Amino acid sequence: MKEMTLKERDASSIYLNRDLSWLEFNWRVLEEAQDTHSPLLERGKFLAIVSSNLDEFMSVRVAGIKDQIKAGYAKKDFTGYTPAGLFKRIMKRCAKMVTEQYKTYRDITRLLAREGIVFTDYENLNPSQRRAMDAYYHDIIFPVLTPMAVDQSRPFPLVHSQALYLAVLLMKEGDDPDEEPYFAIVQVPSNLSRFIEVPARVNSKKHEFVMLEDMIEQNIHTLFSGYIPISVDGFRLTRNADLTLDEEGAEDLLEEIEKELRRRRWGAPVRLEAEKGIHPYALDRLREEFEITDNIFEIDGPLDLTYFMKLPGSLHGHEHLRYRPVESIYPPELLETEDMFDKLKRQDVLVYHPYESFDAVTDFICQAAYDAQVLAIKMTLYRVSGNSPLIEALAHAAESGKQVTVVVELKARFDEERNIAWARRLEQSGCHVVYGLVGLKTHAKITLVVRQEQDGLRRYVHVGTGNYNDNTAKLYTDLGLLTSHMIIGEDASALFNEVTGYSAPHNWKAFGVAPTDLMDKLTEKMRREISHAAQGRPARIVAKLNSLSNQQIIDELYIASKAGVKIDLIIRGVCCLRPGVPGLSENITVRSVVDRFLEHSRIIYFQNAEQPEVYISSADWMTRNLTRRIEIICPVFDKQLQQTLIRILELSLNDNVKARQLLPNGTYARVMNAAPPLRSQFEAMKIDTWKGQPHDHEL
């Protein structure tokens, strides 16, 4: 029997593979780096994001696939791929992406040079510039460098994951050139700027930069006196970064995670990147040491393009090469009040970041921390910024006698060390710090404030779609609901009781909570839409999420589509559902918006005949969110706020500038239509003109 081609096999499945779908997402990010309509320095940032995304993908997803292959696991996933087959497909796709990425890099640097921003080689500097760079090397770079020889008495040193190194081959004067060379490595310091600005030439306004690794290579002889350098080649190793925790057997989860973080440094090698043209002997030594043969990339350009993210901050002027700054407005509902609690007693408030300032959320928590009538504050923390004012506010609240309980998620990937530090700081101030439940990550974003008022205790709640992080709130689109709604407050109390203590499963009145009933609640709502469609009533589902990969949810959406329910999905990243397939999903559309800000808000709309329901959520529709994390979906009861959420959904659905539509074959195509250009994120910047305004139609 003739074996199916990759295209035939993909088309034969009703599901798209999660990892291949993620690569399609990163390709859309790369397309933003290639978009000639975007400012040039911003295109460089997208190029940096492509590199950062690939690093995480390799260290987590590809590492897991390699572990399965090593263990001999050969069972197909629900999309029809074995680990070995998927790995082969991923490597082929990644190789093509990296080639395109560096082609884009060359295009961007060429255009930057036209703008007077030049990355140059040491050889191209004039004498005075060389003297300045030589002085910089000897004063700043040289003292930080450590040459590490590898021989019989000195074993191969630890190579840190995703750090940049130079592989150096050497010989002594008079040695036979055919003899085996001496081998050493030098780490390129990560605490120095990757690019060094050169003093300007006379009568020149150009900004010239040389790369840090090039400066070290130019002066490599200063590290190995008495030896002759044969070759100097950059390389970079990516290790498995997934933590393997025995949570049930751990006496102290914090200590166990600290141990595992130390072990992460020695994670199994997953990917080796090397400078194109690397000396064959050096490459063989690296292959042998890292025991890696099947995931090696020879890079035609500087390794690790994430440095492009820092370039705009080092340049003054060149405003035409950047996006105009976003002026986040303070939510108008809260602008004219000094007492946030008094306002929230009377109305709910929805905050849309980054168009509306995260300061509103910070102010809510800070006011609670300093308010004498507040008795208790309970909060979840997943990823917090490095200098978060929230930590100090919570610490003050505890020190002043308030009951402060903080659920700190120690297992938030790549933020474990920072969260451990915050946990210790909060404990020292008297906060009750809880690390969540065994086997589950606490991903819900919620704060509960309990306040003594004249008419009794009142609960105030903030529910968000994004982290309590004032830095990412300027870069991600997210939503936060501030409310004193009694039912939401009761559910919030029950949620914290379940997380921090022993409590029987709650009969949720407002929330859907994973892993207990969120899946059931979503299924119930979808089936209700099916019932409406069967009876000829309006039936529609609109969901805006980061990712959709859970098979059960996808199957429910397929059933709803076949029943006549109109379904519009706005999925930024991974989507395993195949839309537009006759007899299966012809009533489903999927689009992705990739633009200046990372689309992160999660909104779900059920038309429910003439009684629409709108929710915000911390959860994507992925198996991990629905079964292995504590997540919430929260209704927005206020009709005016519902209209604001509907307007946000409409903007994404009508975007014909930065939206791509998922085709049945698993590829994405830009949305092209005859309507006037509409860029949803730019329209959202006009939030002060449309938030709270009457809306003349439903979705």
VEXPANU-74060 format. One record per residue (C-alpha): x, y, z; residue number from 0; residue in three letters. Coordinates in steps of 0.1 Angstrom, whole numbers. Each point is the difference from the previous one (the first is absolute). Layout:
! residues N
NODE     u     v     w resi resn
NODE     X     Y     Z  NUM  ALA
...
! end
This chain:
! residues 699
NODE     u     v     w resi resn
NODE     0     0     0    0  MET
NODE    14    34   -10    1  LYS
NODE    10    22    30    2  GLU
NODE   -19    33     4    3  MET
NODE    19    32    -5    4  THR
NODE     2    25    28    5  LEU
NODE   -27    22   -17    6  LYS
NODE   -23   -30    -5    7  GLU
NODE     5   -11    36    8  ARG
NODE    -7    35    14    9  ASP
NODE   -32     3   -22   10  ALA
NODE   -12   -34    11   11  SER
NODE    -2    11    37   12  SER
NODE   -28    22    13   13  ILE
NODE    24    15    25   14  TYR
NODE    31    21    -5   15  LEU
NODE    31    -8    20   16  ASN
NODE     7    22    30   17  ARG
NODE    38     4    -6   18  ASP
NODE    -3     6   -37   19  LEU
NODE   -28    25     7   20  SER
NODE    23    18    24   21  TRP
NODE    27     2   -28   22  LEU
NODE   -27    16   -22   23  GLU
NODE    -5    26    27   24  PHE
NODE    37     8     2   25  ASN
NODE     0     3   -37   26  TRP
NODE   -27    27     3   27  ARG
NODE    23    18    25   28  VAL
NODE    28    -3   -26   29  LEU
NODE   -23    15   -26   30  GLU
NODE    -4    31    23   31  GLU
NODE    38     3    -1   32  ALA
NODE    -3     0   -38   33  GLN
NODE   -28    25    -2   34  ASP
NODE    14    30   -18   35  THR
NODE   -29    22    12   36  HIS
NODE    12    -4    36   37  SER
NODE    27    23    15   38  PRO
NODE    34   -15    -5   39  LEU
NODE    11    -3    37   40  LEU
NODE   -33   -16     8   41  GLU
NODE     6   -26   -27   42  ARG
NODE    33    -8    17   43  GLY
NODE   -19    -6    32   44  LYS
NODE   -22   -25   -17   45  PHE
NODE    31   -17   -13   46  LEU
NODE    12    -2    37   47  ALA
NODE   -34   -15    10   48  ILE
NODE     4   -27   -27   49  VAL
NODE    33   -10    16   50  SER
NODE   -13     1    36   51  SER
NODE   -30   -21   -10   52  ASN
NODE    21   -26   -17   53  LEU
NODE    22    -2    30   54  ASP
NODE   -29    -9    23   55  GLU
NODE   -15   -23   -26   56  PHE
NODE    32   -20    -3   57  MET
NODE     7    -1    38   58  SER
NODE   -36   -11     9   59  VAL
NODE   -20   -15   -29   60  ARG
NODE    29   -15   -21   61  VAL
NODE    17   -12    32   62  ALA
NODE   -31   -19    10   63  GLY
NODE    -3   -16   -35   64  ILE
NODE    36   -11     2   65  LYS
NODE    -6   -15    35   66  ASP
NODE   -29   -20   -15   67  GLN
NODE    22   -13   -29   68  ILE
NODE    28    -9    24   69  LYS
NODE   -25   -20    22   70  ALA
NODE   -12   -19   -31   71  GLY
NODE   -35    15     0   72  TYR
NODE   -15    -5   -34   73  ALA
NODE   -37     5     5   74  LYS
NODE   -17    25   -23   75  LYS
NODE   -16    31    15   76  ASP
NODE   -36    10    -9   77  PHE
NODE    13    19   -30   78  THR
NODE    17   -31   -15   79  GLY
NODE    36     6     8   80  TYR
NODE    25   -22    18   81  THR
NODE    27    18    20   82  PRO
NODE    27   -10   -26   83  ALA
NODE   -21    11   -30   84  GLY
NODE    -9    33    17   85  LEU
NODE    36     7     9   86  PHE
NODE    10    -5   -36   87  LYS
NODE   -27    23   -12   88  ARG
NODE     8    27    26   89  ILE
NODE    37     0    -9   90  MET
NODE    -7     4   -37   91  LYS
NODE   -24    29     8   92  ARG
NODE    24    16    24   93  CYS
NODE    29    -1   -24   94  ALA
NODE   -21    18   -26   95  LYS
NODE   -10    26    26   96  MET
NODE    35     7    12   97  VAL
NODE    12     5   -36   98  THR
NODE   -28    25    -6   99  GLU
NODE     6    16    34  100  GLN
NODE    37     8    -9  101  TYR
NODE   -10    11   -35  102  LYS
NODE   -23    25    18  103  THR
NODE    28    10    23  104  TYR
NODE    22     9   -29  105  ARG
NODE   -28    20   -16  106  ASP
NODE    -6    19    33  107  ILE
NODE    37     8     6  108  THR
NODE     4    12   -35  109  ARG
NODE   -30    24     4  110  LEU
NODE    13    11    34  111  LEU
NODE    34     8   -16  112  ALA
NODE   -19    24   -24  113  ARG
NODE   -14    17    31  114  GLU
NODE    35     4    14  115  GLY
NODE    -2   -30    24  116  ILE
NODE    29   -22   -10  117  VAL
NODE    13   -33    13  118  PHE
NODE    35    -2   -12  119  THR
NODE    32   -22     4  120  ASP
NODE    30    11    19  121  TYR
NODE    20     0   -33  122  GLU
NODE   -22    28   -13  123  ASN
NODE     8    24    28  124  LEU
NODE    24    29    -5  125  ASN
NODE    31     3    22  126  PRO
NODE   -16    22    27  127  SER
NODE   -30   -22     3  128  GLN
NODE    22   -31     3  129  ARG
NODE    20    17    28  130  ARG
NODE   -33     7    18  131  ALA
NODE   -12   -35    -4  132  MET
NODE    33   -15    10  133  ASP
NODE    -2    21    32  134  ALA
NODE   -36   -12     6  135  TYR
NODE    11   -36    -4  136  TYR
NODE    29     3    24  137  HIS
NODE   -19    20    26  138  ASP
NODE   -34   -15    -1  139  ILE
NODE    -1   -33   -18  140  ILE
NODE    33   -17     7  141  PHE
NODE    -3     0    38  142  PRO
NODE   -33   -19    -2  143  VAL
NODE    11   -27   -23  144  LEU
NODE    11   -35    11  145  THR
NODE    17   -23   -25  146  PRO
NODE    -8   -36     7  147  MET
NODE    23   -26   -14  148  ALA
NODE   -12   -36    -6  149  VAL
NODE    26   -27     3  150  ASP
NODE     8   -32    21  151  GLN
NODE     3    20    32  152  SER
NODE   -28    24    -6  153  ARG
NODE   -33   -15   -10  154  PRO
NODE   -26    18   -21  155  PHE
NODE   -15    28    21  156  PRO
NODE   -37     5     5  157  LEU
NODE   -15    17   -30  158  VAL
NODE   -30    20    10  159  HIS
NODE   -32    -3   -19  160  SER
NODE    -5    28   -26  161  GLN
NODE    32    18     9  162  ALA
NODE    24    10   -28  163  LEU
NODE    34   -16    -1  164  TYR
NODE    31     0   -23  165  LEU
NODE    17   -33    -9  166  ALA
NODE    37     7    -4  167  VAL
NODE    25   -22   -17  168  LEU
NODE    37     7     7  169  LEU
NODE    35   -13    -8  170  MET
NODE    34     8    13  171  LYS
NODE    26    16   -22  172  GLU
NODE    20   -28   -17  173  GLY
NODE   -28   -26     4  174  ASP
NODE    -8   -22   -30  175  ASP
NODE   -31    14   -16  176  PRO
NODE   -14   -35    -4  177  ASP
NODE     2    -7    37  178  GLU
NODE   -32     2    21  179  GLU
NODE    -5    36    11  180  PRO
NODE    -5    13    35  181  TYR
NODE   -37     7     8  182  PHE
NODE   -15    26    23  183  ALA
NODE   -32    19     5  184  ILE
NODE    -7    36    11  185  VAL
NODE   -34    11    12  186  GLN
NODE   -12    33   -15  187  VAL
NODE   -10    20    31  188  PRO
NODE   -38     4     2  189  SER
NODE     3    29    24  190  ASN
NODE    17    22   -26  191  LEU
NODE   -18    16   -29  192  SER
NODE    -1   -23   -30  193  ARG
NODE     6    29   -23  194  PHE
NODE    25    28     7  195  ILE
NODE    -3    35   -15  196  GLU
NODE    31    12   -17  197  VAL
NODE    10    38     3  198  PRO
NODE   -14    18   -30  199  ALA
NODE    22     8   -29  200  ARG
NODE     8    37    -7  201  VAL
NODE   -29    18   -15  202  ASN
NODE   -22   -31     1  203  SER
NODE   -34    -5    17  204  LYS
NODE     1   -37    -4  205  LYS
NODE    -4   -24    29  206  HIS
NODE    26   -28    -5  207  GLU
NODE     0   -31    21  208  PHE
NODE    23   -30     3  209  VAL
NODE   -12   -33    15  210  MET
NODE    14   -10    34  211  LEU
NODE    11   -35   -13  212  GLU
NODE    18    16   -29  213  ASP
NODE    20    22    24  214  MET
NODE    10   -31    20  215  ILE
NODE     9   -19   -32  216  GLU
NODE    21    29   -12  217  GLN
NODE    19    -1    33  218  ASN
NODE     0   -37     7  219  ILE
NODE    38    -1     1  220  HIS
NODE    -1    19    32  221  THR
NODE   -16   -30    17  222  LEU
NODE    24   -26   -12  223  PHE
NODE    35    14     0  224  SER
NODE    26   -22   -16  225  GLY
NODE   -26   -17   -22  226  TYR
NODE   -11     7   -35  227  ILE
NODE   -38     1    -6  228  PRO
NODE   -11   -23   -29  229  ILE
NODE   -37     8     1  230  SER
NODE   -25    18    22  231  VAL
NODE   -37   -10    -5  232  ASP
NODE   -31     9    19  233  GLY
NODE   -24   -27    13  234  PHE
NODE   -30    -2    22  235  ARG
NODE   -17   -29    18  236  LEU
NODE   -36    -4     9  237  THR
NODE    -8   -24    29  238  ARG
NODE   -32   -17    12  239  ASN
NODE   -15    26    23  240  ALA
NODE   -31   -19    12  241  ASP
NODE    -1    -6    37  242  LEU
NODE    -6   -36    12  243  THR
NODE   -15     3    34  244  LEU
NODE   -11   -27    25  245  ASP
NODE   -25    23    16  246  GLU
NODE   -17   -27    21  247  GLU
NODE    33   -13    13  248  GLY
NODE    14    34     8  249  ALA
NODE     0    11    36  250  GLU
NODE     5    36   -10  251  ASP
NODE   -11    11   -35  252  LEU
NODE    21    32     1  253  LEU
NODE    32   -20     8  254  GLU
NODE    -9   -26   -26  255  GLU
NODE    -4    26   -27  256  ILE
NODE    33    17    10  257  GLU
NODE    18   -34    -4  258  LYS
NODE   -17    -6   -33  259  GLU
NODE    11    35   -12  260  LEU
NODE    36    -9     7  261  ARG
NODE    -5   -33   -19  262  ARG
NODE   -14    20   -30  263  ARG
NODE    35    13    -6  264  ARG
NODE    10   -36    -9  265  TRP
NODE   -31    -7   -21  266  GLY
NODE     5   -23   -30  267  ALA
NODE    12    19   -31  268  PRO
NODE   -28     5   -25  269  VAL
NODE    14    23   -27  270  ARG
NODE    35    12   -11  271  LEU
NODE     3    32   -20  272  GLU
NODE    34     7   -15  273  ALA
NODE    15    28   -22  274  GLU
NODE    -1    -9   -37  275  LYS
NODE    33   -13   -11  276  GLY
NODE    10   -12    35  277  ILE
NODE    33   -20    -1  278  HIS
NODE    -9   -37    -5  279  PRO
NODE    22   -10    30  280  TYR
NODE   -18    24    23  281  ALA
NODE   -34   -11   -11  282  LEU
NODE    10   -37     5  283  ASP
NODE    11     8    36  284  ARG
NODE   -32    18     7  285  LEU
NODE   -21   -28   -15  286  ARG
NODE    19   -26    20  287  GLU
NODE    -2    19    33  288  GLU
NODE   -37     8    -2  289  PHE
NODE    -9   -34   -16  290  GLU
NODE   -21    18   -26  291  ILE
NODE    -3    -9   -37  292  THR
NODE   -35     7   -11  293  ASP
NODE    -7    37     9  294  ASN
NODE    29    20   -12  295  ILE
NODE    -4    34   -17  296  PHE
NODE    29    17   -18  297  GLU
NODE   -10    37     2  298  ILE
NODE     9    25   -27  299  ASP
NODE     1    31    22  300  GLY
NODE     3     9    37  301  PRO
NODE   -13   -27    24  302  LEU
NODE   -30    10    22  303  ASP
NODE   -17    29   -16  304  LEU
NODE   -19     9    32  305  THR
NODE    26    29     4  306  TYR
NODE   -22    19   -26  307  PHE
NODE   -25     5    28  308  MET
NODE    24    23    18  309  LYS
NODE    12    19   -30  310  LEU
NODE   -27    27    -1  311  PRO
NODE     7     9    37  312  GLY
NODE    36     8    -8  313  SER
NODE    -8    24   -28  314  LEU
NODE   -10    36     4  315  HIS
NODE   -22    16   -27  316  GLY
NODE   -11   -21   -30  317  HIS
NODE   -36     4    11  318  GLU
NODE   -12    -8   -35  319  HIS
NODE    14   -35     5  320  LEU
NODE   -22    -7    30  321  ARG
NODE   -37    -2     9  322  TYR
NODE   -14    31    15  323  ARG
NODE    -2    -4    38  324  PRO
NODE   -34   -12    13  325  VAL
NODE   -16    23    25  326  GLU
NODE   -18   -23    23  327  SER
NODE   -30    18    15  328  ILE
NODE   -12    -5    35  329  TYR
NODE   -35   -16    -1  330  PRO
NODE   -24    29    -1  331  PRO
NODE   -24   -17    24  332  GLU
NODE    27     2    27  333  LEU
NODE    16    33   -10  334  LEU
NODE   -22    23    21  335  GLU
NODE     0   -20    32  336  THR
NODE    25    -3    28  337  GLU
NODE   -19   -29    17  338  ASP
NODE     1   -29   -24  339  MET
NODE   -22   -21    23  340  PHE
NODE   -27    26     1  341  ASP
NODE    -1    -1   -38  342  LYS
NODE     0   -38    -3  343  LEU
NODE   -29    -2    25  344  LYS
NODE   -21    18   -27  345  ARG
NODE    14   -15   -32  346  GLN
NODE    23   -25   -15  347  ASP
NODE    30    12   -20  348  VAL
NODE    18   -18   -29  349  LEU
NODE    36    10    -7  350  VAL
NODE    15    -8   -35  351  TYR
NODE    38     0     1  352  HIS
NODE    23    14   -14  353  PRO
NODE   -25    26   -13  354  TYR
NODE   -11     6    35  355  GLU
NODE    27     2    27  356  SER
NODE     9   -28    23  357  PHE
NODE     3    27    27  358  ASP
NODE   -37    -5     6  359  ALA
NODE     7   -36    12  360  VAL
NODE    30    11    20  361  THR
NODE   -20    27    16  362  ASP
NODE   -28   -24     9  363  PHE
NODE    24   -23    19  364  ILE
NODE    20    29    15  365  CYS
NODE   -32    16    13  366  GLN
NODE   -10   -33    15  367  ALA
NODE    34    -3    17  368  ALA
NODE    -2    34    16  369  TYR
NODE   -38     2     7  370  ASP
NODE    -7    -4    38  371  ALA
NODE   -34   -17    -8  372  GLN
NODE    15   -28   -20  373  VAL
NODE     3   -32    20  374  LEU
NODE    15   -24   -25  375  ALA
NODE    16    -2   -34  376  ILE
NODE     3   -32   -20  377  LYS
NODE    19    -2   -33  378  MET
NODE    15   -23   -25  379  THR
NODE    35     8   -15  380  LEU
NODE    12   -18   -31  381  TYR
NODE    25    23   -17  382  ARG
NODE     9    33    17  383  VAL
NODE    24    27   -12  384  SER
NODE    34     4    15  385  GLY
NODE    -9    32    20  386  ASN
NODE   -37    -5     5  387  SER
NODE   -17    26    23  388  PRO
NODE   -26   -27     8  389  LEU
NODE    25   -20    20  390  ILE
NODE     8    30    22  391  GLU
NODE   -37     8     4  392  ALA
NODE    -8   -36    11  393  LEU
NODE    30     0    24  394  ALA
NODE   -12    33    15  395  HIS
NODE   -35   -14     4  396  ALA
NODE    13   -30    19  397  ALA
NODE    23    21    22  398  GLU
NODE   -30    22     9  399  SER
NODE   -20   -29    13  400  GLY
NODE   -22    -9   -30  401  LYS
NODE    -5   -37    -9  402  GLN
NODE    19    -3   -32  403  VAL
NODE     1   -33   -19  404  THR
NODE    20    -3   -32  405  VAL
NODE    -1   -31   -23  406  VAL
NODE    34     1   -17  407  VAL
NODE     5   -23   -29  408  GLU
NODE    35   -13     4  409  LEU
NODE    -3   -21   -32  410  LYS
NODE    -5    29   -24  411  ALA
NODE    25   -10   -27  412  ARG
NODE    31    22    -1  413  PHE
NODE   -13    22    28  414  ASP
NODE     7   -26    28  415  GLU
NODE    29    18    15  416  GLU
NODE   -17    34     1  417  ARG
NODE   -31   -15    15  418  ASN
NODE    20   -18    27  419  ILE
NODE    16    34     9  420  ALA
NODE   -35    16     2  421  TRP
NODE   -13   -28    21  422  ALA
NODE    28     4    25  423  ARG
NODE    -5    38     1  424  ARG
NODE   -37    -4     6  425  LEU
NODE     5   -26    27  426  GLU
NODE    24    23    19  427  GLN
NODE   -25    27     1  428  SER
NODE   -27   -22    15  429  GLY
NODE   -20   -10   -31  430  CYS
NODE   -14   -35    -1  431  HIS
NODE    17   -14   -31  432  VAL
NODE   -16   -31   -16  433  VAL
NODE    17   -19   -29  434  TYR
NODE   -32   -14   -15  435  GLY
NODE   -12   -36    -3  436  LEU
NODE    22   -30    -8  437  VAL
NODE    -1    -8   -37  438  GLY
NODE   -17    32   -10  439  LEU
NODE    13    34   -10  440  LYS
NODE   -20    30    13  441  THR
NODE    -5    20   -32  442  HIS
NODE   -31    19    10  443  ALA
NODE     5    37     4  444  LYS
NODE   -22    13    28  445  ILE
NODE     1    23    31  446  THR
NODE   -26     0    28  447  LEU
NODE    -3    29    24  448  VAL
NODE   -22    -4    31  449  VAL
NODE   -10    34    15  450  ARG
NODE   -20     9    31  451  GLN
NODE   -26    26    -9  452  GLU
NODE   -30    15    18  453  GLN
NODE   -25   -25   -13  454  ASP
NODE    23   -30     6  455  GLY
NODE    29   -18   -18  456  LEU
NODE     3     6   -38  457  ARG
NODE    22   -18   -25  458  ARG
NODE    18    17   -28  459  TYR
NODE    16   -20   -28  460  VAL
NODE    23     4   -29  461  HIS
NODE     0   -27   -26  462  VAL
NODE    25     2   -28  463  GLY
NODE    10   -18   -32  464  THR
NODE    37     9     5  465  GLY
NODE    26     0    27  466  ASN
NODE     4    26    27  467  TYR
NODE    30    14   -18  468  ASN
NODE     2    37    -7  469  ASP
NODE    27    -5   -27  470  ASN
NODE   -18   -26   -21  471  THR
NODE   -32    20     4  472  ALA
NODE    16    26   -23  473  LYS
NODE     8   -27   -27  474  LEU
NODE   -29   -25     2  475  TYR
NODE   -37     6    -6  476  THR
NODE   -19   -11    31  477  ASP
NODE   -32     7    19  478  LEU
NODE    -8     5    36  479  GLY
NODE   -34     1    17  480  LEU
NODE    -4    20    33  481  LEU
NODE   -32    -9    17  482  THR
NODE   -18    -2    34  483  SER
NODE   -27   -24   -15  484  HIS
NODE   -12   -22    28  485  MET
NODE     0   -33   -19  486  ILE
NODE    35     6   -14  487  ILE
NODE    12     9    35  488  GLY
NODE   -14   -32    14  489  GLU
NODE    16   -21   -27  490  ASP
NODE    33    18     5  491  ALA
NODE     0    -9    38  492  SER
NODE    -9   -36    -8  493  ALA
NODE    29    -2   -26  494  LEU
NODE    26    12    25  495  PHE
NODE   -14   -24    27  496  ASN
NODE     5   -29   -24  497  GLU
NODE    35    10    -9  498  VAL
NODE    13     8    35  499  THR
NODE   -19   -25    21  500  GLY
NODE   -22   -31    -1  501  TYR
NODE   -33     7   -16  502  SER
NODE   -26   -21   -18  503  ALA
NODE    -5     9   -37  504  PRO
NODE   -21    32    -1  505  HIS
NODE   -32     4   -19  506  ASN
NODE    12    29   -20  507  TRP
NODE   -27    27    -7  508  LYS
NODE    20    22   -23  509  ALA
NODE    34   -15    -7  510  PHE
NODE    10   -30   -19  511  GLY
NODE    31   -15    16  512  VAL
NODE    26   -24   -14  513  ALA
NODE     8   -27     5  514  PRO
NODE   -34    -8    17  515  THR
NODE   -28    13   -22  516  ASP
NODE    13    25   -26  517  LEU
NODE     0   -26   -28  518  MET
NODE   -36   -10    10  519  ASP
NODE   -11    36     1  520  LYS
NODE    14     7   -35  521  LEU
NODE   -15   -31   -14  522  THR
NODE   -34     8    16  523  GLU
NODE     0    35   -16  524  LYS
NODE    10   -14   -34  525  MET
NODE   -28   -26     1  526  ARG
NODE   -25    27    10  527  ARG
NODE    10    18   -33  528  GLU
NODE    -6   -32   -19  529  ILE
NODE   -35    -2    16  530  SER
NODE    -7    36   -10  531  HIS
NODE    11    -8   -36  532  ALA
NODE   -22   -31    -1  533  ALA
NODE   -30    21     9  534  GLN
NODE     8    28   -25  535  GLY
NODE    11    25    25  536  ARG
NODE    32    21    -4  537  PRO
NODE    30   -21    10  538  ALA
NODE    36    12    -1  539  ARG
NODE    33    -5    19  540  ILE
NODE    29    25    -2  541  VAL
NODE    32    -8    19  542  ALA
NODE    32    20     2  543  LYS
NODE    28   -20    14  544  LEU
NODE    37    -6    -1  545  ASN
NODE    -1   -37    -9  546  SER
NODE   -25   -28    -8  547  LEU
NODE    13   -35     1  548  SER
NODE   -23   -21    22  549  ASN
NODE   -15   -28   -20  550  GLN
NODE   -33    -2    20  551  GLN
NODE    -6    37    -4  552  ILE
NODE     8    -2   -37  553  ILE
NODE   -24   -29    -4  554  ASP
NODE   -28    20    17  555  GLU
NODE     6    29   -24  556  LEU
NODE    -2   -24   -29  557  TYR
NODE   -33   -13    12  558  ILE
NODE   -13    35     5  559  ALA
NODE    11    10   -35  560  SER
NODE   -18   -30   -15  561  LYS
NODE   -31    10    19  562  ALA
NODE     1    34   -16  563  GLY
NODE    15    21    27  564  VAL
NODE    21    29   -14  565  LYS
NODE    35    -1    17  566  ILE
NODE    26    27    -3  567  ASP
NODE    34    -7    17  568  LEU
NODE    27    26     5  569  ILE
NODE    30   -21     9  570  ILE
NODE    33    18     1  571  ARG
NODE    23   -31     2  572  GLY
NODE    -6   -37    -1  573  VAL
NODE   -32   -13   -16  574  CYS
NODE    -5   -37    -5  575  CYS
NODE   -35     4   -14  576  LEU
NODE    -3    -2   -38  577  ARG
NODE   -26    26   -11  578  PRO
NODE   -20     1   -32  579  GLY
NODE    -2   -38    -6  580  VAL
NODE   -33    -9   -18  581  PRO
NODE   -22   -21    22  582  GLY
NODE    22     6    31  583  LEU
NODE     9    36     6  584  SER
NODE   -14    21   -29  585  GLU
NODE   -16    23    26  586  ASN
NODE    33     7    18  587  ILE
NODE    25    28    -8  588  THR
NODE    33     4    17  589  VAL
NODE    21    31    -2  590  ARG
NODE    32    12    17  591  SER
NODE    10    35     7  592  VAL
NODE    38     6     4  593  VAL
NODE     9    37     4  594  ASP
NODE    18    24    22  595  ARG
NODE   -13   -14    33  596  PHE
NODE    -3   -36     9  597  LEU
NODE   -37   -10    -1  598  GLU
NODE    -5   -16    34  599  HIS
NODE   -36     8    11  600  SER
NODE   -24   -29     1  601  ARG
NODE   -37     8    -7  602  ILE
NODE   -28   -25    -6  603  ILE
NODE   -34    10   -14  604  TYR
NODE   -31   -22    -2  605  PHE
NODE   -29    15   -19  606  GLN
NODE   -25   -21    20  607  ASN
NODE   -29    10   -23  608  ALA
NODE    -8    35    11  609  GLU
NODE    17    -2    34  610  GLN
NODE    37     3    -7  611  PRO
NODE    26   -10    26  612  GLU
NODE    35    13     0  613  VAL
NODE    29   -13    20  614  TYR
NODE    37     9     6  615  ILE
NODE    24   -28     9  616  SER
NODE    35    -8    11  617  SER
NODE    -2   -33   -19  618  ALA
NODE     8   -10   -36  619  ASP
NODE   -17   -30   -14  620  TRP
NODE    30   -23     4  621  MET
NODE     1   -33    19  622  THR
NODE    24    15    26  623  ARG
NODE   -23    29     7  624  ASN
NODE   -31   -21     4  625  LEU
NODE    15   -30    19  626  THR
NODE    33    10    17  627  ARG
NODE    -5    36    10  628  ARG
NODE   -22    20    23  629  ILE
NODE   -18    23   -24  630  GLU
NODE   -31    21     0  631  ILE
NODE   -26    13   -24  632  ILE
NODE   -19    29    13  633  CYS
NODE   -33    15   -13  634  PRO
NODE    -3    37    -7  635  VAL
NODE   -35     8    12  636  PHE
NODE    -1    38    -8  637  ASP
NODE   -17     5   -34  638  LYS
NODE    21    30    -8  639  GLN
NODE    32   -18     7  640  LEU
NODE   -13   -29   -21  641  GLN
NODE    -3    24   -29  642  GLN
NODE    36    11     5  643  THR
NODE    12   -36    -2  644  LEU
NODE   -22    -6   -31  645  ILE
NODE    16    31   -16  646  ARG
NODE    35   -15     7  647  ILE
NODE   -10   -32   -16  648  LEU
NODE   -14    19   -30  649  GLU
NODE    32    18    -5  650  LEU
NODE    19   -32    -3  651  SER
NODE   -25   -16   -22  652  LEU
NODE     0    30   -24  653  ASN
NODE    38     5     0  654  ASP
NODE    12    -1   -36  655  ASN
NODE    35    13     5  656  VAL
NODE    17   -23    26  657  LYS
NODE   -24   -29     0  658  ALA
NODE     7   -33   -16  659  ARG
NODE   -27   -27    -7  660  GLN
NODE     7   -37     6  661  LEU
NODE    -7   -20   -31  662  LEU
NODE   -12   -36     0  663  PRO
NODE    35   -12   -11  664  ASN
NODE    15    14    32  665  GLY
NODE    17    31   -15  666  THR
NODE    -9    36     7  667  TYR
NODE    -8    27   -26  668  ALA
NODE    -3    37     7  669  ARG
NODE   -36    12     1  670  VAL
NODE    -7    20   -32  671  MET
NODE   -33    17    -7  672  ASN
NODE   -14    31   -15  673  ALA
NODE    -9    16    33  674  ALA
NODE    20    31    11  675  PRO
NODE    32   -10    18  676  PRO
NODE    -6    -8    37  677  LEU
NODE    29    -8    23  678  ARG
NODE   -16   -12    32  679  SER
NODE    27    10    24  680  GLN
NODE     2    35   -14  681  PHE
NODE   -37     4     3  682  GLU
NODE     2   -13    36  683  ALA
NODE    23    29     7  684  MET
NODE   -30    23    -5  685  LYS
NODE   -17   -17    29  686  ILE
NODE    -9    33    16  687  ASP
NODE   -23     7   -30  688  THR
NODE   -19   -32     0  689  TRP
NODE     1   -16    35  690  LYS
NODE   -34     4    17  691  GLY
NODE   -16    13   -31  692  GLN
NODE   -33   -14   -12  693  PRO
NODE     4   -29   -24  694  HIS
NODE   -26    -4   -27  695  ASP
NODE     4   -37    -8  696  HIS
NODE    10   -34    15  697  GLU
NODE    27   -22   -14  698  LEU
! end
